[in-house]
Amino acid sequence: MVAFPRAEEEIEVLRRFLSHLDAPGVQGDSVSENARAQAESYLARLEAPVRIAVVGLARAGKSSLVNLLVGEAVIPTKARQSVMPAVILRHSDAYRTTAGWWDREEKVFDGVAMDAALSEAPDIVTVGIDCEVLRDVWLMDLSDLEDSGAQANALFVLNRLADMIVWCTNAEDPWTSEERHLWGMVPKTVQRRAILAMTHSDHLSAGTLTPTLERLEATVGAAFRKVLPLSTTEAWRALQGDATQPERVWAASGIEPFMIAMMELAIECRKTELEKVRKGMEQHLGPLLPQLPQVEDTAPAPEPRPAEPRIVSPRVPEVAPVPSSPPRVAPEPVAPVHAASEALPVSPSLAAWKRRMAGLVDSLRTGIVEEDGAFLAAAQDAVSLFLGDLAAMDAASAEIAWIQNEFERAQDLLILMQYEVDPANAETAALLLAQLTDALAHPVSAAA
């Protein structure tokens, strides 16, 4: 497997740059302060892991798959009477479990203490364990997606945190109409980086497995990067040594090709992020980097890396808790884009936004979109697609960063409004789209 992309050099440069700006006697100006904001943003992106959301309906084997990937039974897999909040597994040298809430202080438990954390009815649970895989990725178990009470929170977490997605579908009844409906709520930017795991494949006979897989591949088309059958039960038996021939059972479970595909997609996400940061550092920090004082290198020479280096990444920051029932938040007016040193470059993404807005208006005029819920979903899709277009742009500037923040904020609001019964939401969403369009079409100078 290809090694995870390294970013230690860029992280060290960014930390030194920020330390230099904070040093006594260093005079700040608008250029350096803009560079500071960029550097802080780049550092946060490089220090974050690739965040993998494991999603699916009940009994699709999501929690079992997450447990298998870390080699420990961390998340309960038995049927529950209460709704399970989002559970995030991350690397930690010391085992600990954190129950978090949106509006109050978190509570920390020593060790893997899921029962104790869940008894507190938290909005989100974070479990830190010493697992090599988690040095580079977070694994996020989003259970109970079909539960109306938990759905808003799960989709909010998915929109705000996920870099890629693993969707688990039960081989005995794969890709149901309910799954297709829920898939339509997933942000388009995340849909582009998704794997479909056909779980419980051991429940199918040898004669029905291949035809079922072929039908599933034909049904989902190009919606997923890969469609892979696997049996977490068989893989777990092999991992625990409960099988007579564990190597053979492990190979037959399908977990090996799945893990390879998952990590390859995570590496692709990381490479894309690292390339964007490097371009931004060259453009915005390059002229200021020569001002950094030279640091004498007294550290011993690093040992040569092996041909197959182990997966290692920078430290993983703490995650802010996400509400199980996000509060009603009224959208603030979107301010005009400030064109400080350069305006937002003309690109196909802007033209695509205008086409989407025109298409949405036409859908309303012709009656294709009639209900408020359908309009809110279409508005969210348009915003999510534009965010994906921005992510693919080569240009990096404060203006693009500002626009991205505004569209992300709008996306969050549109998600929340889809799960609120408020007749004014459709009108609010229309106003929000108009403000975003106006902000893109009429940038003003920073002095305005």
C-alpha positions, 0 to 999 in steps of 0.5 A, spaced: 500 500 500 502 507 498 504 510 504 500 516 507 503 523 504 507 526 509 506 533 511 511 534 517 516 539 513 510 544 512 507 543 519 514 545 521 514 551 517 507 554 518 509 553 526 515 557 525 512 562 521 506 563 526 511 563 532 515 569 528 509 573 527 508 572 535 515 574 537 516 581 541 518 587 536 515 584 530 510 589 527 504 586 524 500 589 518 495 587 513 499 583 509 502 579 515 495 579 518 492 576 512 498 571 512 497 569 519 490 567 517 492 563 511 497 560 515 493 558 521 488 555 516 493 551 513 496 548 519 489 546 522 488 542 515 494 539 515 494 537 523 487 534 522 486 527 519 482 524 514 475 523 517 471 517 514 464 516 516 461 509 516 454 510 514 448 505 513 441 503 516 440 499 522 443 492 522 447 493 516 454 492 520 456 499 521 459 498 528 461 491 527 465 494 521 468 500 525 470 495 531 474 490 526 478 496 523 481 498 529 481 490 532 477 492 538 470 491 540 469 498 542 462 500 539 456 496 542 453 492 536 447 489 540 440 492 539 439 498 543 432 501 545 435 508 545 438 512 539 446 511 539 449 518 538 455 519 533 461 515 535 468 518 533 474 513 534 481 517 534 488 515 536 490 516 543 496 514 547 491 513 553 485 510 552 479 515 554 472 516 552 469 523 552 461 524 552 460 531 549 454 536 548 453 542 544 451 547 550 455 544 556 462 542 558 464 535 556 465 529 561 471 524 560 472 517 562 478 513 563 479 507 558 473 505 553 467 506 557 461 506 552 456 504 557 458 510 562 458 515 556 452 513 553 448 513 560 449 521 560 445 522 554 451 525 550 450 529 543 456 525 541 461 520 543 469 520 542 473 514 544 481 515 544 485 508 543 492 506 541 491 504 534 496 505 528 490 506 523 487 511 527 494 515 526 491 518 520 484 517 520 478 518 524 472 513 524 465 516 525 460 511 526 453 514 524 448 510 527 440 510 526 440 515 520 433 512 519 431 515 525 427 521 525 430 524 531 437 522 530 437 524 522 438 531 523 444 530 527 447 525 523 447 529 517 450 535 520 456 531 523 456 528 516 456 535 512 461 538 517 466 533 519 466 527 513 472 527 508 469 521 505 464 515 506 463 508 507 456 506 506 454 499 509 448 495 505 446 489 507 447 483 502 440 480 504 436 486 501 441 491 498 440 498 496 433 499 498 429 505 497 430 508 504 437 507 502 437 511 496 432 516 499 438 517 505 443 517 500 440 523 496 441 527 503 448 526 503 453 532 501 455 532 493 462 533 495 462 527 500 458 523 495 464 523 490 469 520 495 464 514 497 465 506 497 459 501 498 460 495 502 455 490 501 456 487 508 453 480 511 456 477 504 456 470 508 449 470 509 448 469 501 450 462 498 456 461 493 451 461 487 447 468 489 453 472 491 456 474 485 449 475 481 447 479 487 453 483 487 453 484 479 446 487 480 448 492 486 453 494 481 449 495 475 444 499 480 448 504 483 452 505 477 458 510 478 455 513 485 461 509 488 468 509 487 467 501 488 462 496 491 465 491 495 462 484 498 465 483 505 463 479 512 465 482 518 463 476 522 468 471 518 473 477 519 472 477 526 472 470 527 479 470 523 482 476 527 480 472 534 483 466 532 476 462 532 477 459 525 480 453 524 484 456 518 484 463 520 488 465 514 483 462 509 477 465 513 480 472 513 482 472 505 475 469 504 471 475 508 473 480 503 476 485 508 483 485 505 481 488 499 476 493 502 481 496 507 486 497 501 480 501 497 478 505 503 486 507 505 487 508 498 481 513 497 483 516 504 490 517 501 487 520 495 483 525 500 490 527 503 494 528 497 489 533 494 488 537 501 496 537 501 497 539 494 492 545 496 496 547 502 502 547 498 499 551 493 496 556 498 503 557 502 507 558 495 502 564 493 501 567 500 506 565 504 512 565 499 514 572 499 514 572 507 518 566 509 525 569 507 524 573 513 524 567 518 530 566 522 534 561 520 534 555 525 540 551 527 539 544 525 542 540 531 537 534 531 540 527 529 540 525 522 533 521 521 534 514 520 532 511 513 525 510 512 523 503 510 520 501 503 514 500 506 513 505 512 508 505 517 502 509 516 503 515 521 500 522 521 500 529 525 497 529 531 489 529 531 485 535 534 479 534 538 473 535 535 467 540 537 461 536 540 455 536 535 448 537 537 443 531 537 438 536 535 441 542 532 438 549 535 434 553 530 439 558 527 436 564 523 441 565 517 445 572 518 445 576 511 451 574 507 456 580 506 459 582 500 465 579 498 471 583 499 476 584 494 482 586 497 488 584 493 484 580 487 477 579 486 475 572 485 477 569 479 472 568 473 472 560 473 467 555 470 465 554 478 461 561 478 458 559 471 456 553 474 453 556 480 449 561 475 446 555 471 444 551 477 440 558 480 437 558 473 435 551 473 432 552 480 428 558 478 426 554 472 424 548 476 419 552 480 416 556 474 415 549 471 412 546 477 418 540 477 419 543 484 413 544 488 414 542 495 418 546 500 422 540 502 424 539 495 426 546 494 430 546 500 434 539 498 435 542 491 438 549 494 442 545 499 445 540 493 446 547 489 451 550 495 454 543 496 456 542 489 459 549 489 463 548 495 465 542 491 467 546 485 471 551 489 475 545 492 477 543 485 480 550 483 487 551 483 487 558 485 487 560 493 486 567 496 483 570 502 477 571 498 476 564 496 477 562 503 471 567 505 466 565 500 468 558 502 466 559 509 460 563 507 457 557 503 459 552 508 455 556 513 449 556 508 450 549 507 449 548 515 443 552 515 439 549 509 441 542 512 438 544 519 432 547 515 430 541 512 428 538 519 424 544 522 417 545 521 417 552 519 413 555 513 418 561 513 424 556 511 423 556 504 422 563 503 429 564 508 432 559 503 430 563 497 433 569 500 439 566 502 441 563 495 439 570 492 444 573 497 450 568 495 449 570 488 449 577 489 455 577 493 459 573 488 456 577 482 458 584 486 464 584 489 466 591 493 473 593 495 475 592 502 475 600 503 467 600 502 
